[in-house]
Structures are given as C-alpha cells and as structure tokens.
Amino acid sequence: MKKMINYISRIGLLGLLFVLPWACSEGARQGLRPLSVAFGSVNQVRVVMDEDLWESPLGDTLQYYYAAAYPILPQPEPIFDLYHLPPGKLINQQVQREFRTFMLIGDLSDTTSATTQLILKDIGPERAAEAKTNPKLNSFVGRNKWSNGQLIIYVFAYSKEALIDVLKENYPAIANKIHDHDKPKVEATLFVSGENKKLMEEVKGRLGADIRLPKEYFLALKEGNMMWIRRETEAISSNLLLYKVPYTDQSQLTKAGIKAIRDSLGRQYISSTLPNTYMRTNDVDLPMFTSIKTVNSNYTLEARGIWDIVNDYMGGSFVSYLIYNPDKRELLFVDGFLHAPGKDKRNHMQQLEYLLSSIRY
C-alpha cells in the first residue's frame, strides 16, 4: 500500500578578470575613517553607466544577459536585479557608494565620459594603455572601495561595439563572481539560527551523506533509503527529498532517468489535502533542463524545472541532483522543491541550491 502524506496545506546561470590591489591605497586616501558595511540584497547590481549608453544597444545587451529569466521558475524573475546609477549620483551622494555590488561600464575612448573617468582613475594609466593594445584586458575586480563587503566590477573597451562584445563574452565569469560574492549572505540568511545537527547526523547515518541543514528544517517522513525534510512558514514551504539507490547502468544518469526517480517519489509520497493527488514533473508547460556538474568531487546530473500536483492547483520550482558514488556503486538523488504561491521564488530557490551544493557523498 502506498504511503501518502499530506504535502502542505494551501498557503494563501568568459572573460579574464583581474583583481585590482587597491585596498591599501584607497584606505590611505580615506585616512583613518573606518569603512561602513555595504548594504543591499543578493542578486542586486548597481550599474554605473552614462545615460546615453544605458539607453543604447549596449544597455540592451547588458539587460539581455544579466536580467534574463532565472532558470526555471513558474513566473519569470531576472537572474540579477539591475539598477542604473548615473555616475553623477555615485560621485555626489555618499549613500550611493555603500551598496554591495557595482558594475562600472565604460568606453575608454570617450574621455569626456564621467564613468570612463572613474574607471581610468581606478585602473591607472598603465593598465589603460595596455588595454588599448590587448583586447583581452577588458575587466577588473575590486573590493571594499567605499564600504566593507563590496564587489566592484569594471568592464571597459575602446569602442562601443567592442564593449558590447565584452559584455557578451564576459557574462559567465562575471555572473559567477557576483554569485560567489553573494554566497556568504545566502549562508548567513539560511543559518541565522544555526544548524540542525541532530537531523544532519540522521541523514549521515541513514544515507551516508553529509549535508548542512538549518535549524528550522525538520524531518517530515523517512522510509528505507528515503528522507523528506521540510521548512514551513506562513508564506513558503521549502522541501528536500533525499533518496539512495543502487547504480545499475548509465541510463539512470540521463534526463529520463532522473525524471523517473523524481516522479516515482512524488507519486508515492507527496500529495495535497485532496484525494487522488500526487506530485509530478511538469515538463509540458516548461521544459526540464539537465546538465552535468561536479558536486564536491562527485559526478552529478542536475535537473531544473517545475512541478505540479495532479488533480489540484498547486505547483512550483525544483532543482534535482543525481550524484554518483563510484566507490559504493550508488546514486544519491537530492531534490529541492519550493511552494510559494504569490511570492517571488528566485532567492528561495538559491537557498535550496546552496543546501544541495553542500552535500558530500
């Protein structure tokens, strides 16, 4: 007989980047005044760019890449929240210099540009001259210029056309830099109350996997090699499914294989409050994407998509890992899925991804 449990009650993604070693000189310019702590949320980027560039194809290119839809959510949300900051405001308003993440984007051939002048001042004349003959020298990374905890990314070229190409080519590296910069803040949000060490030990004992779990997560169900772990608030339900299976052949590590595991668990264990309901992968309304990655040295198949409840009006986003342990000839399936009706979901999904990425198996 299938074991079913009520799921929840209704609740109302390369260019060269060089580190710019300015910390001491910048501190000297500011004298002994201590730096404030930068503020702002994860995924928020202040874009310092001249108004004419922001309103041009260059600005369109920036937004096409950096504000593209986050993969995959039921309703579109951008990968990054971009806020245009004209250089005059950055120069004249102290509070504008205290955000966490900046991108300064400029055409170095236009020496009358206020943004270009800011970039040239910080990268120095030697690097600016080298960038003129070496197109690969087109970005720098700085930290803690005006406040502690800041990331400042400079993107530049000697023509608007070249600058568009730089924005395209450097997107993966710059996006990763921003995400890495945000990880400590994501971690702090997740573990503000500490870890649930007892539950972490239970996962270790039952499945042989180490995973960090925040204090608020609790064990909803366990059966054999399956564990369902949840966190419930008035607004959202965050869930983790963990399931260990023997490795038999390569077909398990495919899109069809990971979907089959996910749907089997959803049908067997997860329902809503209505009869004859169960969770399934919804790859009709939106496609399910898979990719190969390495998670703490383990070969891993990742899947992203949306889920829904058959015979009910519930759904949300998920990210799944199928992790291969060659020593044990086993697979560990870990699925993070979210139910947050009427709420933005991107940041909550990133928190689930953070937990999945902590797994050692």
C-alpha positions, -999 to +999 in steps of 0.1 A: +000+000+000+014+034-010+024+056+018+010+091+013+014+121+034-003+155+030+023+177+013+012+211+025-020+229+033-029+257+009-008+286+019-029+318+009+232+307-146+344+341-203+365+368-199+396+375-179+391+390-145+420+406-127+420+415-090+428+452-086+450+455-055+439+489-043+427+483-007+457+499+010+459+529-013+422+535-011+423+533+026+452+558+027+431+582+006+403+579+031+426+584+061+417+567+093+380+569+088+366+534+092+347+520+063+310+513+067+295+479+060+280+477+025+243+470+023+219+455-003+203+422-011+217+392-030+214+395-068+212+433-067+237+451-090+242+488-093+252+496-129+272+528-132+270+538-168+264+570-188+228+577-196+234+576-234+250+541-231+223+528-208+196+539-234+216+524-263+221+489-277+249+485-252+224+489-223+201+465-241+228+439-243+236+442-206+200+437-197+195+408-222+222+388-204+222+399-168+184+404-164+175+373-183+150+349-168+163+328-139+161+291-147+134+278-141+105+295-123+068+293-129+067+331-133+097+349-148+122+366-124+155+380-135+189+365-127+200+398-114+181+429-104+199+457-123+196+493-110+210+520-133+231+545-113+243+576-133+279+585-124+269+618-110+249+602-083+277+579-074+301+608-071+279+632-053+258+610-030+277+591-002+248+567+003+250+555-033+286+543-027+276+520+001+259+492-018+273+457-020+277+451-057+286+475-086+294+472-123+312+502-138+309+500-176+326+525-199+340+533-234+376+543-226+378+562-259+353+587-246+375+606-221+347+632-215+325+604-200+322+607-162+321+568-160+352+565-181+370+590-158+360+569-128+373+537-144+406+553-156+413+567-122+410+533-106+427+511-131+455+536-137+472+548-169+495+518-174+466+493-175+445+516-196+473+519-221+478+481-221+441+475-226+443+496-258+466+471-274+454+440-256+416+435-261+416+406-236+424+431-209+389+443-205+378+439-169+389+442-133+376+432-100+379+454-069+367+450-034+358+473-004+365+505-022+339+526-004+325+501+021+334+467+036+318+438+018+318+454-016+323+438-050+331+463-078+335+450-114+349+473-141+341+464-177+356+485-205+368+487-241+379+513-266+347+514-286+310+509-280+310+480-304+339+463-286+322+469-253+291+450-264+313+420-273+330+422-239+296+422-221+286+391-240+319+372-237+325+380-200+290+373-188+296+337-174+327+348-155+312+380-141+279+363-132+299+336-113+318+364-095+286+380-084+271+347-072+302+338-053+301+373-037+265+366-026+271+332-011+281+343+023+250+364+026+228+334+014+245+313+040+240+339+068+203+341+059+199+303+060+218+296+092+209+327+112+195+303+139+223+277+135+223+241+122+200+212+129+229+189+139+207+161+151+189+159+117+223+162+099+235+132+119+204+112+110+209+119+073+246+108+076+236+076+094+207+066+071+221+077+037+258+081+042+257+118+031+269+150+047+246+180+042+242+212+061+207+218+073+194+249+090+178+248+124+143+254+111+143+223+088+126+192+103+121+156+092+087+151+077+090+115+067+115+087+065+112+052+049+140+029+040+165+049+019+142+079+016+140+111+037+118+141+033+129+172+051+109+205+052+108+240+064+074+257+068+064+293+072+032+312+066+044+322+032+066+294+018+073+257+020+109+246+013+115+209+008+143+184+004+139+149-008+169+125-004+169+090-018+197+065-022+195+038-050+220+012-063+238+022-096+229-003-123+237+014-157+244+047-174+207+051-183+200+062-148+222+093-153+200+107-181+171+132-183+147+103-185+164+085-156+164+114-132+128+123-141+117+087-134+132+088-099+116+121-092+082+112-104+083+078-086+089+096-053+063+122-060+036+097-068+044+076-038+049+101-010+037+136-018+001+148-022-020+178-013-050+176+011-073+164-017-078+127-025-061+111-056-034+138-058+003+134-062+033+154-073+048+151-108+074+168-130+056+193-153+077+194-185+048+203-207+043+239-196+080+245-192+109+222-203+130+204-178+167+211-184+196+189-174+233+195-172+265+178-159+284+192-130+307+182-102+295+185-066+323+181-041+343+159-065+313+137-074+299+134-109+264+148-108+234+152-131+214+183-124+178+189-134+157+221-132+121+225-139+087+230-124+063+205-107+026+204-101+001+184-082-022+161-103-059+168-096-051+200-077-040+235-085-006+236-068+029+238-083+064+254-080+100+251-090+126+223-083+163+216-087+175+180-085+209+164-082+217+128-090+251+122-075+272+091-085+294+075-059+317+051-079+332+036-047+299+024-035+282+020-069+253+040-056+234+071-066+221+097-043+190+116-055+185+150-038+157+172-048+149+207-036+114+220-043+095+251-033+059+261-029+055+298-025+022+309-041+021+346-049+057+351-037+090+358-055+108+325-057+144+331-071+161+338-038+144+309-020+154+286-048+190+298-044+189+289-008+178+254-017+206+252-043+231+263-016+220+234+006+222+209-023+257+221-032+269+214+004+263+177+000+293+154+004+286+118-007 
